[in-house]
Amino acid sequence: MIMMAKLLFDLDGTLSDPIDGITNCINYSLKSFGYPSLSKAEVAKYIGPPLDMSFIQITGQSNPVEIQTLVQKYRQRFSEVGFSGNRLYDDIPLVLETLQKQNVILGVCTSKPRHFAQQILELFKLDAYFEFISGGDIGIQKSQQIASLKQQGAVDSSTIMIGDRGVDISAAKQNGLRSAAVLWGYGSLAELTAESANFIVHRPIELLKLNNKL
């Protein structure tokens, strides 16, 4: 039986910075179909939301077959080398270790497929800190993922969703969870405050203060 998480973490832009791996894989997919490559700064705008929605915005195409093919090409590259193009944000291992010692149950909710998230967490030896990993897929919104976790008893209204994009904050709000917006990822302060995050976190080490809000 899954234990209920009190802190629910996004992955990209929250626990780790994926810009190198994602840029590599997006450009690999785009070039395979004749689209121009993007710079890291351009790719940064698309980190967080589901991948299919990002490709729709990047290419201006909405044909589901073409978008799915782009996603498949991306995932092929990601499974080979892209997952390793991540770096941990400062103090994240210390934060997770400390929270675990304080008996705070932790979970992950990411738009990435679960097996990719597992690869990244195992790469940094962080997987043991989390009770569960909720991964997404094409056509699945983060709000739906959290709703499913609520049905399973894995989160409830006392859980705080921690993320760097507006989609994390709005998904939490839609499901009656509180939220903590982090400022070291890819969402701007304006984007995050527009979604009325309950807490604003400026540095990873400040995540430890959330234990006092549970």
C-alpha positions as CSV (number, residue, x, y, z in Angstrom):
1,M,0.0,0.0,0.0
2,I,1.3,3.5,-0.9
3,M,1.9,5.8,2.0
4,M,0.5,9.3,1.6
5,A,3.0,11.9,0.5
6,K,3.1,15.2,2.3
7,L,5.5,16.8,-0.2
8,L,4.9,16.1,-3.9
9,F,7.8,17.1,-6.2
10,D,7.9,18.0,-9.8
11,L,11.2,16.7,-11.5
12,D,12.4,19.0,-14.3
13,G,13.3,22.4,-13.1
14,T,12.6,21.5,-9.5
15,L,14.9,18.6,-8.5
16,S,17.2,18.6,-11.6
17,D,18.0,20.9,-14.5
18,P,17.4,19.0,-17.7
19,I,18.3,21.7,-20.2
20,D,21.2,19.9,-21.9
21,G,19.4,16.6,-22.4
22,I,16.1,18.1,-23.5
23,T,17.7,20.4,-26.0
24,N,19.7,17.5,-27.4
25,C,16.6,15.4,-27.8
26,I,14.2,18.1,-29.1
27,N,16.7,19.1,-31.8
28,Y,17.3,15.4,-32.7
29,S,13.6,15.0,-33.2
30,L,13.1,18.3,-35.1
31,K,16.1,17.7,-37.4
32,S,14.8,14.2,-38.2
33,F,11.7,15.8,-39.8
34,G,13.3,18.9,-41.4
35,Y,12.5,21.5,-38.7
36,P,15.2,24.0,-37.6
37,S,17.1,23.5,-34.4
38,L,16.3,25.5,-31.2
39,S,18.8,27.2,-28.9
40,K,18.8,26.3,-25.2
41,A,17.1,29.6,-24.4
42,E,14.3,28.7,-26.8
43,V,14.0,25.2,-25.4
44,A,13.7,26.5,-21.9
45,K,10.3,27.9,-22.6
46,Y,9.0,24.4,-23.2
47,I,10.4,22.6,-20.1
48,G,7.6,21.6,-17.8
49,P,4.4,21.1,-19.8
50,P,3.6,17.8,-21.6
51,L,5.9,17.1,-24.5
52,D,3.2,16.7,-27.1
53,M,1.9,20.2,-26.3
54,S,5.5,21.6,-26.6
55,F,5.9,20.1,-30.1
56,I,2.6,21.5,-31.2
57,Q,3.8,25.0,-30.1
58,I,7.3,24.6,-31.6
59,T,6.2,23.3,-35.0
60,G,2.8,25.0,-35.4
61,Q,1.4,21.6,-36.3
62,S,-1.5,19.8,-34.7
63,N,-1.7,16.6,-36.7
64,P,-1.7,14.0,-34.0
65,V,0.2,11.4,-36.1
66,E,3.0,13.9,-36.8
67,I,3.2,15.1,-33.1
68,Q,3.2,11.5,-31.9
69,T,6.0,10.7,-34.3
70,L,8.1,13.6,-33.1
71,V,7.5,12.5,-29.5
72,Q,8.6,9.0,-30.3
73,K,11.8,10.2,-31.9
74,Y,12.5,12.4,-28.9
75,R,11.9,9.5,-26.5
76,Q,14.2,7.2,-28.5
77,R,17.0,9.7,-28.1
78,F,16.2,10.4,-24.5
79,S,16.3,6.7,-23.5
80,E,19.8,6.5,-25.1
81,V,21.6,9.6,-23.9
82,G,19.1,12.4,-23.0
83,F,18.3,11.2,-19.5
84,S,21.9,11.7,-18.5
85,G,21.9,15.3,-19.6
86,N,20.7,16.5,-16.2
87,R,22.3,18.1,-13.3
88,L,21.0,18.3,-9.7
89,Y,20.3,21.7,-8.3
90,D,22.4,22.8,-5.3
91,D,21.4,21.2,-1.9
92,I,18.7,18.9,-3.3
93,P,20.3,15.7,-2.0
94,L,20.7,17.3,1.4
95,V,17.1,18.5,1.4
96,L,15.8,15.1,0.6
97,E,17.9,13.3,3.1
98,T,16.9,15.8,5.8
99,L,13.2,15.5,5.1
100,Q,13.5,11.7,5.1
101,K,15.1,11.8,8.5
102,Q,12.2,14.0,9.7
103,N,9.9,11.2,8.5
104,V,8.3,13.4,5.8
105,I,6.8,11.1,3.1
106,L,7.9,12.3,-0.4
107,G,6.5,11.7,-3.9
108,V,7.2,12.7,-7.5
109,C,4.7,13.9,-10.0
110,T,6.2,14.6,-13.4
111,S,4.9,15.0,-17.0
112,K,7.8,12.6,-18.1
113,P,7.0,8.9,-18.5
114,R,7.6,7.1,-15.3
115,H,10.5,5.0,-16.5
116,F,12.4,8.2,-17.6
117,A,11.9,9.8,-14.3
118,Q,13.1,6.6,-12.6
119,Q,16.2,6.6,-14.7
120,I,17.1,10.2,-13.7
121,L,16.4,9.6,-10.0
122,E,18.5,6.4,-10.1
123,L,21.3,8.3,-11.9
124,F,21.6,10.6,-9.0
125,K,20.8,8.0,-6.4
126,L,17.7,9.8,-5.3
127,D,15.0,7.2,-6.0
128,A,15.1,5.7,-2.5
129,Y,13.8,9.0,-1.0
130,F,10.5,8.8,-2.7
131,E,7.5,6.7,-1.8
132,F,6.2,6.8,-5.4
133,I,6.8,8.3,-8.9
134,S,3.8,9.4,-11.0
135,G,4.7,9.8,-14.6
136,G,2.7,11.3,-17.5
137,D,2.2,10.5,-21.1
138,I,0.7,12.0,-24.3
139,G,-2.7,13.5,-23.6
140,I,-2.4,13.3,-19.8
141,Q,-2.4,16.6,-17.9
142,K,-0.7,17.0,-14.6
143,S,-4.1,17.8,-13.0
144,Q,-5.3,14.3,-14.1
145,Q,-2.2,12.7,-12.5
146,I,-2.8,14.4,-9.2
147,A,-6.5,13.5,-9.4
148,S,-5.5,9.9,-9.8
149,L,-3.1,10.1,-6.9
150,K,-5.9,11.4,-4.7
151,Q,-8.1,8.5,-5.7
152,Q,-5.3,6.1,-4.7
153,G,-4.9,7.8,-1.3
154,A,-1.3,8.9,-2.2
155,V,-2.0,12.6,-1.7
156,D,-4.7,14.7,0.0
157,S,-5.5,18.3,0.8
158,S,-2.6,18.4,3.3
159,T,-0.1,17.6,0.6
160,I,2.0,20.4,-0.9
161,M,2.9,20.3,-4.6
162,I,6.4,21.7,-5.3
163,G,7.1,22.8,-8.8
164,D,8.7,25.5,-11.1
165,R,5.9,26.1,-13.6
166,G,2.4,27.4,-13.6
167,V,1.0,24.1,-14.6
168,D,2.3,22.6,-11.4
169,I,0.6,25.2,-9.3
170,S,-2.7,25.1,-11.2
171,A,-2.8,21.3,-11.1
172,A,-2.4,21.4,-7.4
173,K,-5.1,24.0,-7.0
174,Q,-7.6,22.1,-9.2
175,N,-7.2,19.2,-6.9
176,G,-7.4,21.0,-3.6
177,L,-3.7,20.8,-2.8
178,R,-1.5,23.6,-1.6
179,S,1.5,24.5,-3.7
180,A,5.1,25.8,-3.4
181,A,6.6,27.6,-6.4
182,V,10.3,27.4,-6.8
183,L,12.3,30.1,-8.5
184,W,15.4,28.3,-9.6
185,G,13.6,26.4,-12.5
186,Y,12.0,27.6,-15.7
187,G,8.9,29.5,-14.6
188,S,9.0,33.2,-14.0
189,L,7.9,34.8,-10.8
190,A,5.0,36.4,-12.7
191,E,3.9,33.0,-14.1
192,L,3.9,31.4,-10.7
193,T,2.3,34.2,-8.7
194,A,-0.4,34.5,-11.4
195,E,-1.5,30.9,-10.4
196,S,-1.6,32.0,-6.7
197,A,1.0,29.6,-5.3
198,N,0.7,29.3,-1.5
199,F,4.4,29.5,-0.9
200,I,7.3,31.0,-2.9
201,V,10.7,29.3,-2.5
202,H,13.9,31.1,-3.6
203,R,16.6,28.5,-2.9
204,P,16.4,24.7,-2.6
205,I,17.6,24.7,1.1
206,E,14.4,26.7,1.9
207,L,12.3,23.7,1.0
208,L,13.1,22.4,4.5
209,K,10.8,25.2,5.9
210,L,7.8,23.5,4.3
211,N,7.9,20.8,6.9
212,N,6.6,23.5,9.3
213,K,3.6,24.0,7.0
214,L,2.4,20.4,7.0
